[in-house]
């Protein structure tokens, strides 16, 4: 397969690859997750074409690790970190709201009732709980969120 990209398109591809690589490796502190290796190898392959793609200032070869890495120029010029932060912020609130709503539904109903609910009824009940938390966090953030001993 041959892929013809303009330098601008290649730069966008590098940024998308960086974002994907961030998601795959952000919580893999020692880089040992075997399922992440194919992604890492593809990232390295795509980074290796930086000079050909007109983006040689954005990717540099690291002689110590024998890998290609985003350069300081890439880190400073690219909007990827702002996009990642925006994603993480939305994901945090969405996950918190969903998990609290699920917890409350489990407190409210016994296991048999939960398992007997239709999908529609489950999602309808969840929507009410999620709306409650969404309104609370929109108005107050985490200021009124406290843990208590059970």
N, C-alpha and C positions, 0 to 999 in steps of 0.2 A: 504494500500500500504506500502510496506517495501522497503527502499532504503539503499543499502549497499555502503558505501563510505570509502575510505581509509582516514587517517588523512590529507593527502595532498589534496585529493579531497574535503574533508569537509572544509578545510581552503580556497580553491578556491571558494567554494560555499559561505562561509562567506563574502569573498571579493566581489563577484558578488551581494550578497544581500545588502551589504553596499553601493555599487554603485547605485543600484536601489533605496534604501532607501534615498540616497542623492538626487537623481533626484526628487523623490516624495515629499520630505520634505524641500528641500533647500530654497524654497521661502514661506514656511508655518511657519512664525516666531512664531506664538502662538499655532501651532499644533491643530487647530480647524477644519480643512477641513474634513468634514464627509466622503467624498469618499476616503480619505487616511487611514482611520482607519483599514480596512481589511488588507492593506499592513503592517501597523505597527504591527498588531497582529501576522501576519505570521513571520515578522522579529523577534519579541520577541520569538516566538515558536522555530525558527531555532537557535537563539542565546542561548536558554535554553539548547540545546544539546552540548554546547561547551566542557564540561568536558568529556562527553561520546565520543566525536569526536576527542579527543586528542588535543583540542585547548583551554583548560581551562585558559591558560595565556593570551589569546586574548580577552576574553569576561568576564566581571565582573558584578555581581549583585549590583545594586545601591539601598541601603536600603531606601534612601530618596524618590526616585521616584517609588520604587518597580518595576524596569525594568532592563533588561539586556542592557549593553552598551559596545561598544568596549573599550578595555583597552588602556592604554598608550603604551604598547608593540605593540598592533595592529596598533595604529596610527603611531608609529615609524618604524615598520618593513614592513608594507604592501605597495605595489606600488599603491594602489587605488587613493591616492591624485594626484599623477603624471598622472594617467590615466584620472581622472576627469578633471584636468587642461587642458590636451591635448584635450579632448572632448569639453570643454567649449571654448577653443581658436578657434577650427575649427568651432564650432556652431556659435560663434560670427561673424566671417568673412562671413560664408555662409549666415547667416540671414541678415547681413548688406548689402551684395551684392544683395541678392534677393529683399530686401525691397527697396533699391535705384533703382534697375532696374524696379520694379513694379511702383514706383512713377514716374519715367521718362516716362514709357510707358503711364501712365494715363495723364501726361502733354502733351505728343506727340499726343495722339489720343482721340477723343471724346468717350463718353460712348457707343453710338450706334455702332461705328466702333469696339470698343473693344469687345462688346457683339456679334457682327457678325463674328468675326474672328474664324477660325477653330482652334482646339487645336494645330495642327501642326504649323500654322502660328504664333499663340501666343507664343509658346515655341521657335520658330525660332527667333522671334523678341527679346524675353527675353534673349536668349543665347548670342546675339550680345551685348546687354546692360550689361549682367553679365560679359562677357569677358572683356569689357572695365573697369569695376570696379575691377575685379580680377587683371588685369594687373596693374592698378593704385595702389591698396593696396599692391600688392606684391612688387612693386618698392618703395613705399613711406609710407606704413603703413597709419596711420591717420594724418600724418604731414600736408598734404595739404587739409584736410577736415575742412571746416569752415561753420558756420551757418551765414545766413544773414537774415535781415528782409525782409519779402515779400512785 
